[in-house]
């Protein structure tokens, strides 16, 4: 299928979706109303939650798609409208577009995954400092939450879900360089245990993993494709910051690139350890400069199958970065 044909098909598809979104939504009968999934509890003091904040419920038969739009120079464009985009879900136009938002400020759910293997011992302290600065600059809303995980042979949660900056900073400082590297196990565990289910059937949130690693793996029990699928299943975006400072690009860099691309995130290859902080700054800016589109797919089935997503901007001066698809929930 050529790009031109896909573009024409997509333009037609979202045109249909826009018209659908403008029509009054039919009220579903109680007997056919989709069940609401329960998300895993996050360990937080209830007193830290914002009182009176608007709550939007997302049904299990709806998709909340968060995406980024940039020009060829990487500059964000926050002023586009729904009609500027073309969307296909499993090769079909959405049955109904529920909402479209620019410059959204959804609550953050961020996992900070830091490679603590022996291979990064010499630069570990600087990485800790950059990670701490990122948390201090990013966690601004009382509804934001983050956790800290270090990994060598096994993943280790040093700070669980919290918006307490002191607790998160302590979690970063508790990380110590260890032995081998089980990167895929750490990603799988973070997505399966901490992020899976959050945001489905409740108020939508923006889920992301910030991965700081050289991309090497020599200890994992799961494969790379299994880790990627679990990230897609938990609808989590990966921002990968490489700690490979060598001029050549190895297999680890390809892994970091794939993790970001397959989940709708971005990979960064800073030329030196001193440039890590800029990568964190770029991620922070992107997390506050995205769009959100909520829609009901056509022919939706709760069968656990993977449904590919194609999202493009009709103005070819802009590029859209979004996840490649998602796994439908099971009945």
HELIX and SHEET records of a PDB file:
HELIX    1   1 UNK A    3  UNK A   22  1                                  20    
HELIX    2   2 UNK A   30  UNK A   32  5                                   3    
HELIX    3   3 UNK A   46  UNK A   48  5                                   3    
HELIX    4   4 UNK A   82  UNK A   84  5                                   3    
HELIX    5   5 UNK A  118  UNK A  123  5                                   6    
HELIX    6   6 UNK A  124  UNK A  138  1                                  15    
HELIX    7   7 UNK A  165  UNK A  173  1                                   9    
HELIX    8   8 UNK A  183  UNK A  189  1                                   7    
HELIX    9   9 UNK A  190  UNK A  195  3                                   6    
HELIX   10  10 UNK A  224  UNK A  233  1                                  10    
HELIX   11  11 UNK A  251  UNK A  263  1                                  13    
HELIX   12  12 UNK A  273  UNK A  275  5                                   3    
HELIX   13  13 UNK A  276  UNK A  287  1                                  12    
SHEET    1   A 4 UNK A  96  UNK A 101  0                                        
SHEET    2   A 4 UNK A 291  UNK A 296 -1                                        
SHEET    3   A 4 UNK A  62  UNK A  71 -1                                        
SHEET    4   A 4 UNK A 318  UNK A 321 -1                                        
SHEET    1   B 3 UNK A  85  UNK A  89  0                                        
SHEET    2   B 3 UNK A 306  UNK A 313 -1                                        
SHEET    3   B 3 UNK A 325  UNK A 327 -1                                        
SHEET    1   C 6 UNK A 155  UNK A 162  0                                        
SHEET    2   C 6 UNK A 145  UNK A 151 -1                                        
SHEET    3   C 6 UNK A 108  UNK A 115  1                                        
SHEET    4   C 6 UNK A 206  UNK A 213  1                                        
SHEET    5   C 6 UNK A 237  UNK A 242  1                                        
SHEET    6   C 6 UNK A 266  UNK A 268  1                                        
END                                                                             
